[in-house]
C-alpha cells in the first residue's frame, strides 16, 4: 500500500523523501504492533497509525515513548538533535498559530494525544527515559520498532539490548535512524555497529540514513 508521508503542519525529523522511505519500510513488513522510541511532535506516530489502520483496520497497536518535554536522563553524554531545540518555525503562520494562538507545546503528551485522537483505543504514549522505562514494558508482541530516541552511545546500546532481548529469533524489525551520512550522529553509528558485531547481526543500510536489523 502506497501512502505519502504527511507533516500535519508540525515539525518532524523525517522531512522530504525520508518520511516516504520510512512508510515504505513499514508497509513492506506490514506489522500489527509498532513501537516508536522518540515521538517528538507525533508526526511519524500519526503516519504510522494511518498506515496501520488502512492495512489492519482497528486490529493494531502503537506504543510511543518520549521524554515529552521532561528532563533528559542524568547521562551527560546525551545528544539532543538540532531540530528539537525550540518551537521556532520557518513558516511564520505556524509560529503564530502554535506559539501565540494555541500556546501549545507540540512535544507534550497532550498535544501528541490530540493529534492521535482518532486512534485513542489503539495507542499508548509513555513519558520517560528509555534507560529506565523500556525494561518495564512488555515487548513480546512488538513486530516493528523505529528507534530514534536518545542519541548517546549508552542509550542506543541500552535500547538495542532490551529490544533484541524480546525480539531475538522472531524475525522482527528494528529500524534505526541517524546512522548514515544523510543524518549522521557518530555515537549512534558506533553503538549500532558495536551491537551488531557483538550479536553477529547483519545491518541493512537504507539510503545512507537508516540501519535496519532483522532479529
Number of C-alpha atoms within 10 A of each C-alpha: 10 9 13 13 24 17 17 14 10 15 20 19 21 18 12 12 10 16 19 18 17 21 19 17 15 20 17 10 12 17 20 19 20 25 24 23 22 23 30 27 25 28 24 24 23 24 22 20 24 17 22 23 17 11 16 14 12 14 11 18 21 24 20 21 23 26 22 24 14 12 9 16 16 8 11 8 13 16 17 13 13 8 12 14 8 8 17 15 14 8 9 9 10 17 15 14 12 18 16 10 10 9 11 14 17 21 20 20 21 14 16 22 18 14 18 20 13 13 19 13 12 17 21 15 18 19 17 18 22 24 17 10 12 18 15 9 11 9 20 12 14 21 19 24 26 22 25 20 24 25 24 21 20 16 23 24 20 19 19 18 15 17 21 20 13 17 22 12 10 12 12 19 24 23 22 24 25 22 24 18 13 12 14 15 18 15 20 25 23 16 21 21 17 14 18 15 12 9 11 9 13 14 16 12 15 17 12 14 18 26 22 22 21 18 18
